[in-house]
Amino acid sequence: LQIHAAGQPTHLIRRTIQTIAGQLNPAIFVRIHRSLIVNMGRVKEIQTYQHGEYIFLMNSGTQLRSSRTYYDDIRDYLDTYS
């Protein structure tokens, strides 16, 4: 698993993304894809896409696309914390 932190080198850890997701604060981190967990504090904008997907525009300028599998998790986060 690779962890990208703004302004820092990539970190490699030997755990599954599911294990990591279960240890993170759900008020801050949301799993948006089978290979992506996003720190919502670093999200500049969320745009609806097609077929239950979203585009996450990060403060760094990176664009990340969610998958339909995580639509409910994303909606739950937005309904609870927005």
KELUM-121506 format. One record per atom (N, C-alpha, C, CB): residue number from 1; residue in one letter; x, y, z. Coordinates in steps of 0.001 Angstrom, whole numbers, plus 500000, padded with zeros to 6 digits. Glycine has a CB too. Layout:
// residues N
<r i="NUM" aa="A" X="X" Y="Y" Z="Z"/>
...
***
This chain:
// residues 82
<r i="1" aa="L" X="500847" Y="498830" Z="500000"/>
<r i="1" aa="L" X="500000" Y="500000" Z="500000"/>
<r i="1" aa="L" X="500894" Y="501234" Z="500000"/>
<r i="1" aa="L" X="499035" Y="499997" Z="501219"/>
<r i="2" aa="Q" X="500586" Y="502183" Z="499138"/>
<r i="2" aa="Q" X="501327" Y="503442" Z="499085"/>
<r i="2" aa="Q" X="500498" Y="504541" Z="499738"/>
<r i="2" aa="Q" X="501683" Y="503819" Z="497617"/>
<r i="3" aa="I" X="501154" Y="505358" Z="500527"/>
<r i="3" aa="I" X="500495" Y="506507" Z="501140"/>
<r i="3" aa="I" X="501157" Y="507761" Z="500585"/>
<r i="3" aa="I" X="500584" Y="506458" Z="502713"/>
<r i="4" aa="H" X="500335" Y="508640" Z="500015"/>
<r i="4" aa="H" X="500820" Y="509908" Z="499476"/>
<r i="4" aa="H" X="500414" Y="511009" Z="500438"/>
<r i="4" aa="H" X="500259" Y="510177" Z="498040"/>
<r i="5" aa="A" X="501376" Y="511757" Z="500907"/>
<r i="5" aa="A" X="501122" Y="512890" Z="501795"/>
<r i="5" aa="A" X="501691" Y="514132" Z="501131"/>
<r i="5" aa="A" X="501750" Y="512667" Z="503218"/>
<r i="6" aa="A" X="500926" Y="515192" Z="501166"/>
<r i="6" aa="A" X="501320" Y="516427" Z="500489"/>
<r i="6" aa="A" X="502707" Y="516877" Z="500922"/>
<r i="6" aa="A" X="500304" Y="517533" Z="500764"/>
<r i="7" aa="G" X="503564" Y="517079" Z="499952"/>
<r i="7" aa="G" X="504889" Y="517606" Z="500216"/>
<r i="7" aa="G" X="505869" Y="516619" Z="500824"/>
<r i="7" aa="G" X="504772" Y="518758" Z="501100"/>
<r i="8" aa="Q" X="505487" Y="515356" Z="500898"/>
<r i="8" aa="Q" X="506368" Y="514350" Z="501479"/>
<r i="8" aa="Q" X="506537" Y="513191" Z="500521"/>
<r i="8" aa="Q" X="505823" Y="513857" Z="502824"/>
<r i="9" aa="P" X="507591" Y="512406" Z="500701"/>
<r i="9" aa="P" X="507778" Y="511241" Z="499843"/>
<r i="9" aa="P" X="506661" Y="510217" Z="500070"/>
<r i="9" aa="P" X="509152" Y="510600" Z="500103"/>
<r i="10" aa="T" X="506476" Y="509347" Z="499114"/>
<r i="10" aa="T" X="505504" Y="508269" Z="499233"/>
<r i="10" aa="T" X="505975" Y="507282" Z="500286"/>
<r i="10" aa="T" X="505290" Y="507561" Z="497877"/>
<r i="11" aa="H" X="505036" Y="506822" Z="501107"/>
<r i="11" aa="H" X="505333" Y="505845" Z="502147"/>
<r i="11" aa="H" X="504771" Y="504491" Z="501735"/>
<r i="11" aa="H" X="504750" Y="506292" Z="503517"/>
<r i="12" aa="L" X="505528" Y="503438" Z="501904"/>
<r i="12" aa="L" X="505064" Y="502083" Z="501626"/>
<r i="12" aa="L" X="504834" Y="501356" Z="502942"/>
<r i="12" aa="L" X="506082" Y="501315" Z="500743"/>
<r i="13" aa="I" X="503653" Y="500752" Z="503071"/>
<r i="13" aa="I" X="503366" Y="499952" Z="504254"/>
<r i="13" aa="I" X="502777" Y="498618" Z="503813"/>
<r i="13" aa="I" X="502397" Y="500700" Z="505217"/>
<r i="14" aa="R" X="502922" Y="497623" Z="504636"/>
<r i="14" aa="R" X="502464" Y="496278" Z="504298"/>
<r i="14" aa="R" X="501197" Y="495932" Z="505077"/>
<r i="14" aa="R" X="503567" Y="495244" Z="504584"/>
<r i="15" aa="R" X="500126" Y="496559" Z="504701"/>
<r i="15" aa="R" X="498800" Y="496274" Z="505240"/>
<r i="15" aa="R" X="497805" Y="496420" Z="504112"/>
<r i="15" aa="R" X="498443" Y="497217" Z="506434"/>
<r i="16" aa="T" X="496652" Y="495796" Z="504279"/>
<r i="16" aa="T" X="495622" Y="495948" Z="503252"/>
<r i="16" aa="T" X="494945" Y="497298" Z="503412"/>
<r i="16" aa="T" X="494581" Y="494802" Z="503333"/>
<r i="17" aa="I" X="494374" Y="497762" Z="502335"/>
<r i="17" aa="I" X="493674" Y="499043" Z="502378"/>
<r i="17" aa="I" X="492446" Y="498932" Z="503281"/>
<r i="17" aa="I" X="493263" Y="499492" Z="500951"/>
<r i="18" aa="Q" X="491846" Y="497768" Z="503335"/>
<r i="18" aa="Q" X="490695" Y="497555" Z="504212"/>
<r i="18" aa="Q" X="491095" Y="497715" Z="505683"/>
<r i="18" aa="Q" X="490090" Y="496154" Z="503972"/>
<r i="19" aa="T" X="492256" Y="497176" Z="506050"/>
<r i="19" aa="T" X="492748" Y="497312" Z="507418"/>
<r i="19" aa="T" X="493007" Y="498774" Z="507750"/>
<r i="19" aa="T" X="494027" Y="496487" Z="507617"/>
<r i="20" aa="I" X="493662" Y="499471" Z="506851"/>
<r i="20" aa="I" X="493958" Y="500888" Z="507061"/>
<r i="20" aa="I" X="492664" Y="501692" Z="507174"/>
<r i="20" aa="I" X="494830" Y="501436" Z="505913"/>
<r i="21" aa="A" X="491719" Y="501462" Z="506278"/>
<r i="21" aa="A" X="490455" Y="502205" Z="506289"/>
<r i="21" aa="A" X="489730" Y="502024" Z="507619"/>
<r i="21" aa="A" X="489552" Y="501751" Z="505129"/>
<r i="22" aa="G" X="489780" Y="500839" Z="508186"/>
<r i="22" aa="G" X="489119" Y="500573" Z="509452"/>
<r i="22" aa="G" X="489757" Y="501273" Z="510633"/>
<r i="22" aa="G" X="489097" Y="499117" Z="509705"/>
<r i="23" aa="Q" X="490999" Y="501718" Z="510483"/>
<r i="23" aa="Q" X="491717" Y="502384" Z="511566"/>
<r i="23" aa="Q" X="491666" Y="503910" Z="511476"/>
<r i="23" aa="Q" X="493151" Y="501932" Z="511571"/>
<r i="24" aa="L" X="491167" Y="504427" Z="510370"/>
<r i="24" aa="L" X="491133" Y="505876" Z="510166"/>
<r i="24" aa="L" X="489833" Y="506490" Z="510663"/>
<r i="24" aa="L" X="491324" Y="506203" Z="508694"/>
<r i="25" aa="N" X="489893" Y="507748" Z="511029"/>
<r i="25" aa="N" X="488731" Y="508488" Z="511506"/>
<r i="25" aa="N" X="487760" Y="508716" Z="510344"/>
<r i="25" aa="N" X="489161" Y="509843" Z="512141"/>
<r i="26" aa="P" X="486523" Y="508171" Z="510428"/>
<r i="26" aa="P" X="485572" Y="508321" Z="509322"/>
<r i="26" aa="P" X="485066" Y="509754" Z="509141"/>
<r i="26" aa="P" X="484398" Y="507405" Z="509541"/>
<r i="27" aa="A" X="485342" Y="510631" Z="510088"/>
<r i="27" aa="A" X="484972" Y="512037" Z="509935"/>
<r i="27" aa="A" X="485978" Y="512779" Z="509061"/>
<r i="27" aa="A" X="484868" Y="512712" Z="511305"/>
<r i="28" aa="I" X="487118" Y="512141" Z="508790"/>
<r i="28" aa="I" X="488185" Y="512780" Z="508014"/>
<r i="28" aa="I" X="488489" Y="512019" Z="506727"/>
<r i="28" aa="I" X="489450" Y="512891" Z="508854"/>
<r i="29" aa="F" X="488492" Y="510696" Z="506788"/>
<r i="29" aa="F" X="488912" Y="509871" Z="505660"/>
<r i="29" aa="F" X="487740" Y="509067" Z="505090"/>
<r i="29" aa="F" X="490039" Y="508926" Z="506088"/>
<r i="30" aa="V" X="487654" Y="509029" Z="503755"/>
<r i="30" aa="V" X="486599" Y="508288" Z="503070"/>
<r i="30" aa="V" X="487224" Y="507437" Z="501975"/>
<r i="30" aa="V" X="485527" Y="509250" Z="502481"/>
<r i="31" aa="R" X="486824" Y="506190" Z="501936"/>
<r i="31" aa="R" X="487272" Y="505321" Z="500845"/>
<r i="31" aa="R" X="486384" Y="505601" Z="499652"/>
<r i="31" aa="R" X="487225" Y="503801" Z="501247"/>
<r i="32" aa="I" X="487008" Y="505938" Z="498514"/>
<r i="32" aa="I" X="486241" Y="506315" Z="497324"/>
<r i="32" aa="I" X="486433" Y="505334" Z="496172"/>
<r i="32" aa="I" X="486636" Y="507707" Z="496875"/>
<r i="33" aa="H" X="487365" Y="504413" Z="496337"/>
<r i="33" aa="H" X="487697" Y="503462" Z="495270"/>
<r i="33" aa="H" X="488402" Y="502294" Z="495938"/>
<r i="33" aa="H" X="488601" Y="504120" Z="494139"/>
<r i="34" aa="R" X="488474" Y="501171" Z="495285"/>
<r i="34" aa="R" X="489134" Y="500013" Z="495904"/>
<r i="34" aa="R" X="490598" Y="500284" Z="496219"/>
<r i="34" aa="R" X="489028" Y="498801" Z="494994"/>
<r i="35" aa="S" X="491183" Y="501280" Z="495564"/>
<r i="35" aa="S" X="492592" Y="501592" Z="495804"/>
<r i="35" aa="S" X="492813" Y="503015" Z="496328"/>
<r i="35" aa="S" X="493376" Y="501399" Z="494530"/>
<r i="36" aa="L" X="491733" Y="503700" Z="496749"/>
<r i="36" aa="L" X="491883" Y="505098" Z="497174"/>
<r i="36" aa="L" X="491112" Y="505402" Z="498458"/>
<r i="36" aa="L" X="491414" Y="506031" Z="496066"/>
<r i="37" aa="I" X="491815" Y="505997" Z="499400"/>
<r i="37" aa="I" X="491201" Y="506598" Z="500582"/>
<r i="37" aa="I" X="491597" Y="508071" Z="500551"/>
<r i="37" aa="I" X="491664" Y="505882" Z="501935"/>
<r i="38" aa="V" X="490621" Y="508951" Z="500750"/>
<r i="38" aa="V" X="490864" Y="510380" Z="500614"/>
<r i="38" aa="V" X="490719" Y="511076" Z="501966"/>
<r i="38" aa="V" X="489898" Y="510996" Z="499585"/>
<r i="39" aa="N" X="491660" Y="511974" Z="502244"/>
<r i="39" aa="N" X="491547" Y="512882" Z="503384"/>
<r i="39" aa="N" X="490642" Y="514017" Z="502919"/>
<r i="39" aa="N" X="492973" Y="513417" Z="503879"/>
<r i="40" aa="M" X="489433" Y="514083" Z="503462"/>
<r i="40" aa="M" X="488458" Y="515059" Z="502989"/>
<r i="40" aa="M" X="488876" Y="516497" Z="503294"/>
<r i="40" aa="M" X="487108" Y="514778" Z="503610"/>
<r i="41" aa="G" X="489792" Y="516677" Z="504209"/>
<r i="41" aa="G" X="490318" Y="518008" Z="504473"/>
<r i="41" aa="G" X="491197" Y="518532" Z="503356"/>
<r i="41" aa="G" X="491088" Y="518003" Z="505748"/>
<r i="42" aa="R" X="491612" Y="517661" Z="502463"/>
<r i="42" aa="R" X="492453" Y="518041" Z="501317"/>
<r i="42" aa="R" X="491655" Y="518143" Z="500017"/>
<r i="42" aa="R" X="493583" Y="517030" Z="501143"/>
<r i="43" aa="V" X="490339" Y="517992" Z="500112"/>
<r i="43" aa="V" X="489479" Y="518050" Z="498926"/>
<r i="43" aa="V" X="489025" Y="519483" Z="498707"/>
<r i="43" aa="V" X="488252" Y="517103" Z="499073"/>
<r i="44" aa="K" X="489285" Y="519976" Z="497519"/>
<r i="44" aa="K" X="488883" Y="521334" Z="497154"/>
<r i="44" aa="K" X="487433" Y="521354" Z="496680"/>
<r i="44" aa="K" X="489810" Y="521897" Z="496061"/>
<r i="45" aa="E" X="487055" Y="520335" Z="495905"/>
<r i="45" aa="E" X="485720" Y="520307" Z="495309"/>
<r i="45" aa="E" X="485357" Y="518866" Z="494951"/>
<r i="45" aa="E" X="485652" Y="521223" Z="494047"/>
<r i="46" aa="I" X="484072" Y="518570" Z="495041"/>
<r i="46" aa="I" X="483560" Y="517267" Z="494611"/>
<r i="46" aa="I" X="482540" Y="517529" Z="493515"/>
<r i="46" aa="I" X="482923" Y="516459" Z="495811"/>
<r i="47" aa="Q" X="482736" Y="516895" Z="492376"/>
<r i="47" aa="Q" X="481824" Y="517052" Z="491246"/>
<r i="47" aa="Q" X="481138" Y="515723" Z="490968"/>
<r i="47" aa="Q" X="482579" Y="517557" Z="489984"/>
<r i="48" aa="T" X="479846" Y="515792" Z="490672"/>
<r i="48" aa="T" X="479172" Y="514568" Z="490267"/>
<r i="48" aa="T" X="479670" Y="514195" Z="488877"/>
<r i="48" aa="T" X="477617" Y="514738" Z="490287"/>
<r i="49" aa="Y" X="479758" Y="512907" Z="488652"/>
<r i="49" aa="Y" X="480232" Y="512397" Z="487370"/>
<r i="49" aa="Y" X="479100" Y="511575" Z="486787"/>
<r i="49" aa="Y" X="481553" Y="511545" Z="487520"/>
<r i="50" aa="Q" X="479380" Y="510457" Z="486235"/>
<r i="50" aa="Q" X="478350" Y="509643" Z="485614"/>
<r i="50" aa="Q" X="478139" Y="508344" Z="486386"/>
<r i="50" aa="Q" X="478717" Y="509342" Z="484165"/>
<r i="51" aa="H" X="476934" Y="507827" Z="486318"/>
<r i="51" aa="H" X="476604" Y="506508" Z="486860"/>
<r i="51" aa="H" X="477006" Y="506338" Z="488326"/>
<r i="51" aa="H" X="477272" Y="505442" Z="486033"/>
<r i="52" aa="G" X="476740" Y="507338" Z="489163"/>
<r i="52" aa="G" X="477028" Y="507228" Z="490583"/>
<r i="52" aa="G" X="478485" Y="507414" Z="490949"/>
<r i="52" aa="G" X="476582" Y="505919" Z="491067"/>
<r i="53" aa="E" X="479241" Y="508041" Z="490095"/>
<r i="53" aa="E" X="480649" Y="508309" Z="490380"/>
<r i="53" aa="E" X="480833" Y="509801" Z="490654"/>
<r i="53" aa="E" X="481556" Y="507848" Z="489199"/>
<r i="54" aa="Y" X="481942" Y="510114" Z="491303"/>
<r i="54" aa="Y" X="482303" Y="511497" Z="491599"/>
<r i="54" aa="Y" X="483737" Y="511758" Z="491159"/>
<r i="54" aa="Y" X="482133" Y="511803" Z="493106"/>
<r i="55" aa="I" X="484026" Y="513022" Z="490906"/>
<r i="55" aa="I" X="485387" Y="513480" Z="490684"/>
<r i="55" aa="I" X="485772" Y="514317" Z="491907"/>
<r i="55" aa="I" X="485518" Y="514307" Z="489336"/>
<r i="56" aa="F" X="486874" Y="513951" Z="492543"/>
<r i="56" aa="F" X="487389" Y="514686" Z="493692"/>
<r i="56" aa="F" X="488556" Y="515536" Z="493211"/>
<r i="56" aa="F" X="487825" Y="513720" Z="494851"/>
<r i="57" aa="L" X="488415" Y="516847" Z="493323"/>
<r i="57" aa="L" X="489484" Y="517773" Z="492970"/>
<r i="57" aa="L" X="490232" Y="518094" Z="494262"/>
<r i="57" aa="L" X="488924" Y="519085" Z="492274"/>
<r i="58" aa="M" X="491480" Y="517708" Z="494309"/>
<r i="58" aa="M" X="492279" Y="517887" Z="495510"/>
<r i="58" aa="M" X="492931" Y="519269" Z="495519"/>
<r i="58" aa="M" X="493347" Y="516789" Z="495611"/>
<r i="59" aa="N" X="493304" Y="519748" Z="496692"/>
<r i="59" aa="N" X="493985" Y="521041" Z="496810"/>
<r i="59" aa="N" X="495271" Y="521074" Z="495990"/>
<r i="59" aa="N" X="494296" Y="521344" Z="498276"/>
<r i="60" aa="S" X="495891" Y="519921" Z="495804"/>
<r i="60" aa="S" X="497140" Y="519829" Z="495051"/>
<r i="60" aa="S" X="496931" Y="519926" Z="493540"/>
<r i="60" aa="S" X="497838" Y="518533" Z="495381"/>
<r i="61" aa="G" X="495670" Y="519890" Z="493111"/>
<r i="61" aa="G" X="495367" Y="519907" Z="491679"/>
<r i="61" aa="G" X="495095" Y="518528" Z="491106"/>
<r i="61" aa="G" X="496498" Y="520535" Z="490929"/>
<r i="62" aa="T" X="495347" Y="517498" Z="491866"/>
<r i="62" aa="T" X="495092" Y="516127" Z="491425"/>
<r i="62" aa="T" X="493591" Y="515884" Z="491343"/>
<r i="62" aa="T" X="495755" Y="515106" Z="492382"/>
<r i="63" aa="Q" X="493180" Y="515127" Z="490334"/>
<r i="63" aa="Q" X="491791" Y="514715" Z="490204"/>
<r i="63" aa="Q" X="491703" Y="513217" Z="490447"/>
<r i="63" aa="Q" X="491222" Y="515087" Z="488806"/>
<r i="64" aa="L" X="490777" Y="512816" Z="491310"/>
<r i="64" aa="L" X="490572" Y="511411" Z="491627"/>
<r i="64" aa="L" X="489124" Y="511049" Z="491313"/>
<r i="64" aa="L" X="490914" Y="511113" Z="493118"/>
<r i="65" aa="R" X="488915" Y="509909" Z="490685"/>
<r i="65" aa="R" X="487557" Y="509475" Z="490363"/>
<r i="65" aa="R" X="487149" Y="508343" Z="491291"/>
<r i="65" aa="R" X="487453" Y="509031" Z="488885"/>
<r i="66" aa="S" X="485973" Y="508468" Z="491860"/>
<r i="66" aa="S" X="485456" Y="507412" Z="492720"/>
<r i="66" aa="S" X="484836" Y="506316" Z="491865"/>
<r i="66" aa="S" X="484421" Y="507973" Z="493723"/>
<r i="67" aa="S" X="484550" Y="505196" Z="492495"/>
<r i="67" aa="S" X="483842" Y="504126" Z="491804"/>
<r i="67" aa="S" X="482431" Y="504013" Z="492373"/>
<r i="67" aa="S" X="484603" Y="502778" Z="491938"/>
<r i="68" aa="R" X="481545" Y="503425" Z="491603"/>
<r i="68" aa="R" X="480155" Y="503265" Z="492027"/>
<r i="68" aa="R" X="480041" Y="502433" Z="493292"/>
<r i="68" aa="R" X="479341" Y="502627" Z="490921"/>
<r i="69" aa="T" X="480973" Y="501528" Z="493492"/>
<r i="69" aa="T" X="480948" Y="500662" Z="494674"/>
<r i="69" aa="T" X="480909" Y="501476" Z="495956"/>
<r i="69" aa="T" X="482163" Y="499737" Z="494685"/>
<r i="70" aa="Y" X="481555" Y="502624" Z="495974"/>
<r i="70" aa="Y" X="481669" Y="503436" Z="497186"/>
<r i="70" aa="Y" X="480709" Y="504622" Z="497198"/>
<r i="70" aa="Y" X="483084" Y="503935" Z="497334"/>
<r i="71" aa="Y" X="479743" Y="504618" Z="496293"/>
<r i="71" aa="Y" X="478758" Y="505701" Z="496210"/>
<r i="71" aa="Y" X="478066" Y="505914" Z="497557"/>
<r i="71" aa="Y" X="477712" Y="505395" Z="495120"/>
<r i="72" aa="D" X="477574" Y="504832" Z="498174"/>
<r i="72" aa="D" X="476846" Y="504952" Z="499440"/>
<r i="72" aa="D" X="477740" Y="505495" Z="500555"/>
<r i="72" aa="D" X="476272" Y="503595" Z="499850"/>
<r i="73" aa="D" X="478993" Y="505059" Z="500602"/>
<r i="73" aa="D" X="479929" Y="505568" Z="501616"/>
<r i="73" aa="D" X="480163" Y="507066" Z="501440"/>
<r i="73" aa="D" X="481272" Y="504812" Z="501538"/>
<r i="74" aa="I" X="480303" Y="507493" Z="500208"/>
<r i="74" aa="I" X="480529" Y="508915" Z="499921"/>
<r i="74" aa="I" X="479286" Y="509719" Z="500285"/>
<r i="74" aa="I" X="480893" Y="509128" Z="498424"/>
<r i="75" aa="R" X="478115" Y="509245" Z="499890"/>
<r i="75" aa="R" X="476860" Y="509944" Z="500213"/>
<r i="75" aa="R" X="476663" Y="510024" Z="501728"/>
<r i="75" aa="R" X="475653" Y="509228" Z="499556"/>
<r i="76" aa="D" X="476947" Y="508933" Z="502433"/>
<r i="76" aa="D" X="476829" Y="508932" Z="503894"/>
<r i="76" aa="D" X="477731" Y="510002" Z="504502"/>
<r i="76" aa="D" X="477185" Y="507544" Z="504469"/>
<r i="77" aa="Y" X="478956" Y="510072" Z="504023"/>
<r i="77" aa="Y" X="479899" Y="511084" Z="504525"/>
<r i="77" aa="Y" X="479333" Y="512479" Z="504252"/>
<r i="77" aa="Y" X="481311" Y="510920" Z="503859"/>
<r i="78" aa="L" X="478932" Y="512732" Z="503029"/>
<r i="78" aa="L" X="478437" Y="514059" Z="502667"/>
<r i="78" aa="L" X="477180" Y="514427" Z="503460"/>
<r i="78" aa="L" X="478144" Y="514120" Z="501167"/>
<r i="79" aa="D" X="476295" Y="513469" Z="503682"/>
<r i="79" aa="D" X="475081" Y="513734" Z="504448"/>
<r i="79" aa="D" X="475385" Y="513984" Z="505924"/>
<r i="79" aa="D" X="474111" Y="512570" Z="504309"/>
<r i="80" aa="T" X="476410" Y="513315" Z="506443"/>
<r i="80" aa="T" X="476723" Y="513407" Z="507868"/>
<r i="80" aa="T" X="477605" Y="514600" Z="508196"/>
<r i="80" aa="T" X="477398" Y="512141" Z="508328"/>
<r i="81" aa="Y" X="478613" Y="514864" Z="507370"/>
<r i="81" aa="Y" X="479636" Y="515837" Z="507732"/>
<r i="81" aa="Y" X="479627" Y="517123" Z="506915"/>
<r i="81" aa="Y" X="480957" Y="515209" Z="507607"/>
<r i="82" aa="S" X="478756" Y="517229" Z="505940"/>
<r i="82" aa="S" X="478734" Y="518466" Z="505129"/>
<r i="82" aa="S" X="477702" Y="519447" Z="505625"/>
<r i="82" aa="S" X="478457" Y="518144" Z="503668"/>
***
